[in-house]
Amino acid sequence: MTEVYFHCSNADQLLIDSRGSTVSDFSDACAQALRLVHSMMTAPNTEDWRGWQLQVTDDLGEEILVIPFASALGRLH
C-alpha cells in the first residue's frame, strides 16, 4: 500500500490534495486518477477543463503520473 496525492492545476490555479489516498499499486493509482478527472468534469459547473491536468505524487512529492483533462474528454466528432 502506498499513499498518493492528486493535485489539479491549470495555468492560473493549483488545487492541492492534502489528504491523499491509499493505493495498492500503479494501476490502482491510475484508475483512481481517471475517476477523479471524470467526476470533476461531470460535476455541475462552468469550468473549462481543457487546460487542466491532474498530477499524482507519492508521499515524498515525487511525480508518478500526469493526466491532462483534455485526454479524458475523448475525440470530438
C-alpha positions in Angstrom: 0.0 0.0 0.0 1.2 3.5 -0.9 0.0 6.9 -0.1 -0.6 9.2 -3.2 -1.9 12.7 -3.7 -4.0 14.0 -6.5 -3.2 17.7 -7.3 -5.1 19.6 -10.0 -3.8 22.6 -11.9 -4.1 24.9 -14.8 -2.1 27.9 -15.8 -3.7 30.1 -13.1 -4.7 27.7 -10.3 -3.4 24.9 -8.2 -5.7 22.7 -6.1 -3.6 20.7 -3.5 -4.7 17.4 -2.2 -3.6 17.5 1.4 -5.4 14.3 2.5 -4.1 11.8 0.0 -5.4 8.3 -0.8 -4.0 4.8 -0.3 -3.5 2.7 -3.4 -2.3 -0.8 -3.8 -0.2 -0.3 -7.0 0.4 1.9 -10.0 -2.7 0.5 -11.8 -4.9 1.5 -8.8 -3.4 5.0 -8.8 -4.2 5.4 -12.5 -7.8 4.1 -12.0 -8.4 6.5 -9.1 -6.9 9.4 -11.0 -9.1 8.8 -14.0 -12.2 8.5 -11.8 -11.3 11.8 -10.2 -10.8 13.6 -13.5 -14.2 12.2 -14.8 -16.0 13.2 -11.6 -14.7 16.7 -11.7 -15.6 17.2 -15.4 -19.1 15.8 -15.0 -20.0 17.7 -11.8 -22.3 20.7 -12.5 -20.1 23.7 -13.0 -19.0 26.2 -15.7 -15.3 25.3 -15.6 -13.5 24.7 -18.9 -11.4 21.7 -18.0 -9.3 21.6 -21.3 -6.4 23.4 -19.7 -6.3 21.4 -16.5 -4.2 18.4 -15.5 -4.1 16.0 -12.6 -0.7 15.3 -11.1 -0.3 12.2 -9.0 2.6 12.3 -6.5 3.9 10.0 -3.8 4.3 10.9 -0.1 7.7 12.5 -0.9 6.2 14.7 -3.6 7.7 12.7 -6.4 5.6 12.8 -9.6 4.1 9.4 -10.5 1.7 10.3 -13.2 0.2 13.3 -15.0 -3.2 13.2 -16.8 -4.3 16.1 -18.9 -8.0 16.6 -18.5 -8.3 17.1 -22.3 -7.1 13.5 -22.8 -10.1 12.2 -20.8 -12.6 14.2 -22.9 -12.4 11.8 -25.8 -12.5 12.6 -29.5 -14.6 15.4 -30.9 -17.0 14.4 -33.7 
